[in-house]
Amino acid sequence: IPVNGCFRANQNLFGPYRLTFCLDRRGTYQVRGGGVSCDGRLTWRVSGRDILVDLQRTSCGRGRAWEAASMECRQVGGVLGAIAGRLLDIPVLSSLRCTYHPTVAGVGPRTFTATRQ
């Protein structure tokens, strides 16, 4: 099943911060909320049933930054029947269950579900 695509967390990650990430060749993520607007890069790979993601530290402007982190994601639920806007019936992941591992001292991991956008 193809993994590529963009996913949005179904709940806030920490406080008011919502994560969206794209698993594609360029690998990007966005964090929005609480007056913060961060756009960063990520790298990812598939290992068995897991998708392993590394988020790079990025500046959010106004002297703020989103720290580096890692995530482990796995498919949950079913698959979508076709890629939107295409005639090919290629199954794609519809949602992921991810555990976010921050590098900030004293902050524990967070688990969330992310849905394909």
C-alpha positions as CSV (number, residue, x, y, z in Angstrom):
1,I,0.0,0.0,0.0
2,P,1.5,3.4,-1.0
3,V,2.4,5.5,2.0
4,N,3.0,8.9,0.3
5,G,0.6,11.6,1.2
6,C,-0.2,14.3,3.7
7,F,-1.8,13.7,7.1
8,R,-3.3,15.9,9.8
9,A,-3.3,15.0,13.5
10,N,-6.9,14.6,14.8
11,Q,-6.0,16.3,18.0
12,N,-3.6,18.9,19.3
13,L,-0.1,17.6,19.9
14,F,0.9,19.8,22.9
15,G,-1.3,22.6,24.2
16,P,-2.7,24.5,21.2
17,Y,-0.3,23.0,18.6
18,R,-1.6,21.0,15.7
19,L,0.7,18.9,13.4
20,T,0.3,18.3,9.7
21,F,2.9,16.3,7.8
22,C,3.6,15.1,4.3
23,L,5.3,11.9,3.6
24,D,6.7,12.5,0.1
25,R,10.0,13.0,-1.6
26,R,10.6,16.5,0.0
27,G,9.2,15.5,3.4
28,T,7.6,18.5,5.2
29,Y,5.6,19.3,8.3
30,Q,3.6,22.2,9.7
31,V,2.8,23.2,13.3
32,R,0.0,25.7,13.8
33,G,-1.7,27.1,16.9
34,G,-1.0,29.4,19.9
35,G,0.3,32.2,17.6
36,V,2.9,29.8,16.1
37,S,3.3,29.0,12.5
38,C,6.2,26.6,11.8
39,D,7.2,25.0,8.5
40,G,9.9,22.3,8.7
41,R,11.5,19.4,6.9
42,L,11.4,15.7,7.7
43,T,12.9,12.5,6.6
44,W,11.1,9.2,6.7
45,R,11.4,5.5,5.8
46,V,9.3,2.4,6.0
47,S,10.6,-0.4,8.3
48,G,8.3,-3.5,8.2
49,R,4.9,-2.3,9.3
50,D,6.2,1.0,10.8
51,I,6.9,4.4,9.2
52,L,9.8,6.1,11.0
53,V,9.9,9.9,10.8
54,D,12.5,12.4,11.9
55,L,11.4,16.0,12.1
56,Q,14.2,18.6,11.8
57,R,14.4,21.6,14.1
58,T,12.8,24.7,12.4
59,S,12.5,28.4,13.1
60,C,8.9,29.6,13.7
61,G,9.8,33.3,13.6
62,R,9.7,35.8,16.5
63,G,12.6,34.0,18.2
64,R,10.7,30.7,18.5
65,A,11.6,27.3,17.1
66,W,10.1,23.8,16.9
67,E,12.6,21.3,18.2
68,A,13.7,18.2,16.5
69,A,11.6,15.1,17.2
70,S,10.9,11.6,15.9
71,M,7.7,9.7,15.3
72,E,6.7,6.1,14.7
73,C,3.6,5.6,12.7
74,R,1.5,2.6,11.7
75,Q,-1.6,2.1,9.6
76,V,-4.9,2.0,11.4
77,G,-8.3,1.3,10.0
78,G,-8.8,0.6,6.3
79,V,-7.5,2.1,3.1
80,L,-9.0,4.5,0.7
81,G,-10.3,2.9,-2.5
82,A,-8.6,5.3,-4.9
83,I,-6.3,8.3,-5.0
84,A,-8.4,11.4,-5.3
85,G,-8.6,12.9,-8.8
86,R,-7.2,9.8,-10.5
87,L,-8.9,7.1,-12.4
88,L,-6.6,4.4,-11.1
89,D,-8.0,2.3,-8.3
90,I,-4.9,2.3,-6.1
91,P,-5.4,1.7,-2.4
92,V,-3.8,4.2,-0.1
93,L,-3.5,4.6,3.6
94,S,-6.4,6.5,5.1
95,S,-5.1,7.0,8.6
96,L,-2.0,6.5,10.8
97,R,-1.6,6.0,14.5
98,C,1.6,7.8,15.5
99,T,3.7,8.2,18.6
100,Y,5.6,11.5,18.7
101,H,8.9,11.5,20.7
102,P,10.0,15.1,21.5
103,T,13.6,15.9,22.3
104,V,12.6,18.6,24.8
105,A,13.7,17.6,28.3
106,G,10.9,16.6,30.6
107,V,8.3,16.2,27.9
108,G,7.0,12.7,27.3
109,P,5.8,11.0,24.1
110,R,2.3,11.7,22.7
111,T,0.2,9.3,20.7
112,F,-2.3,10.5,18.1
113,T,-4.2,9.5,15.0
114,A,-3.6,11.3,11.8
115,T,-6.0,11.3,8.8
116,R,-5.0,11.6,5.1
117,Q,-5.9,15.1,3.8
